[in-house]
Amino acid sequence: MIERFGHLKLELGRHGIVYSQEELVDKLFDSLPNDQDWQYYALMLKNTIKFEDLTVDLLIERLESHELEIRKTNKVNNTSYQQNVELYYRGNMFDQKSKSGFSAGEAQRIHLNKVLQEIRDIILLVLIHQIQT
């Protein structure tokens, strides 16, 4: 959207059509999507920044940051999005084959194997003790 607006502004300048900052800002506001989110954001900008202080560059900067926030929110709210766990840990925490962390089932299986090994060790010690006595 911003690229198209910039291109149109350049084309108007090439043809000698010049608009004031206020007119460009107003036209940029008019070109925003009719989504409720964008309309609320435009209203907020109009009410927090004096219209005479609002330049096209400032408005574009604010709109681009808002668009990034919308994308980030959509990415987080998308249930099919899977985070890359390796981003949170230095080095290679996982082996090269799996490329993922342990699942809950694997962790339970490992814990169960440890418990079973301890039980076997205790039984073996009891048997050895009984043989010696």
C-alpha positions in Angstrom: 0.0 0.0 0.0 2.8 2.5 1.0 4.8 1.6 -2.1 1.9 2.2 -4.4 1.2 5.6 -2.7 4.9 6.6 -3.1 4.8 5.6 -6.7 1.6 7.6 -7.4 3.1 10.6 -5.6 6.2 10.4 -7.9 4.1 10.1 -11.0 2.0 13.1 -10.0 5.2 15.1 -9.5 6.5 14.1 -12.9 3.3 15.5 -14.4 3.6 18.7 -12.5 0.7 17.9 -10.1 1.7 19.0 -6.6 -0.3 18.5 -3.4 0.3 20.0 0.0 1.4 17.9 2.9 -2.1 18.2 4.4 -3.7 17.0 1.2 -1.3 14.0 0.9 -1.9 13.0 4.5 -5.6 13.2 4.0 -5.4 11.1 0.8 -3.2 8.6 2.6 -5.8 8.3 5.4 -8.5 7.8 2.8 -6.6 5.0 1.2 -6.4 2.9 4.3 -8.4 -0.4 4.4 -11.9 -0.3 5.7 -11.0 -2.8 8.5 -12.1 -1.7 11.9 -8.6 -2.0 13.2 -7.2 0.4 10.6 -10.0 2.8 11.0 -9.5 2.9 14.8 -5.8 3.4 14.4 -6.3 6.3 11.9 -8.8 7.9 14.3 -6.2 7.5 17.1 -3.5 9.1 15.0 -5.8 12.0 14.0 -6.6 12.6 17.7 -3.1 12.3 19.1 -1.0 14.2 16.6 -1.9 17.7 15.5 -3.0 17.6 11.9 -0.5 20.4 10.9 2.3 18.5 12.5 1.5 15.2 10.8 3.7 14.8 7.7 3.5 12.0 5.1 6.8 10.6 6.3 5.6 10.4 9.9 2.3 8.9 8.9 4.0 6.3 6.7 6.3 5.4 9.6 3.4 5.0 12.0 1.3 3.0 9.5 4.2 0.6 8.7 4.8 0.0 12.4 1.1 -0.7 12.9 1.1 -3.1 10.0 4.1 -5.0 11.6 2.1 -5.2 14.9 -0.9 -6.6 13.0 1.3 -9.2 11.3 3.0 -10.2 14.6 -0.4 -10.5 16.3 -1.7 -12.7 13.4 1.4 -14.8 13.5 1.1 -15.4 17.3 -2.7 -16.0 17.1 -2.3 -18.5 14.3 -2.6 -21.9 15.9 -0.7 -23.7 13.1 2.4 -21.5 13.7 5.2 -23.5 15.3 8.0 -21.7 17.1 11.6 -22.5 16.4 12.9 -23.7 19.9 16.5 -23.4 18.8 16.2 -19.6 18.8 16.0 -19.6 22.6 19.1 -21.7 23.3 22.7 -21.2 22.5 24.5 -23.9 20.7 22.9 -27.1 19.6 20.8 -28.5 22.4 19.3 -31.2 20.3 20.9 -33.9 18.2 21.2 -33.2 14.5 18.8 -36.1 13.6 15.7 -34.9 15.5 15.8 -31.1 15.1 13.2 -30.9 17.9 13.0 -31.2 21.6 11.6 -34.1 23.6 7.9 -34.6 23.6 6.0 -35.2 26.8 5.7 -38.9 25.8 9.4 -39.3 25.4 10.2 -37.6 28.7 7.7 -39.9 30.5 9.2 -43.0 28.8 12.8 -41.9 29.9 11.6 -41.3 33.4 9.8 -44.7 33.5 12.9 -46.4 32.3 15.0 -44.8 35.1 12.4 -45.8 37.7 12.4 -49.4 36.4 16.2 -49.6 36.4 16.1 -48.4 40.1 13.6 -51.0 40.9 15.7 -53.7 39.3 18.8 -52.5 41.2 16.8 -52.7 44.5 15.5 -56.2 43.7 19.1 -57.3 42.8 20.4 -55.9 46.1 17.6 -57.6 48.1 18.4 -60.9 46.3 22.1 -60.6 47.0 21.4 -59.8 50.7 19.1 -62.8 51.0 21.7 -65.1 49.4 24.4 -63.8 51.8 22.2 -64.4 54.9 
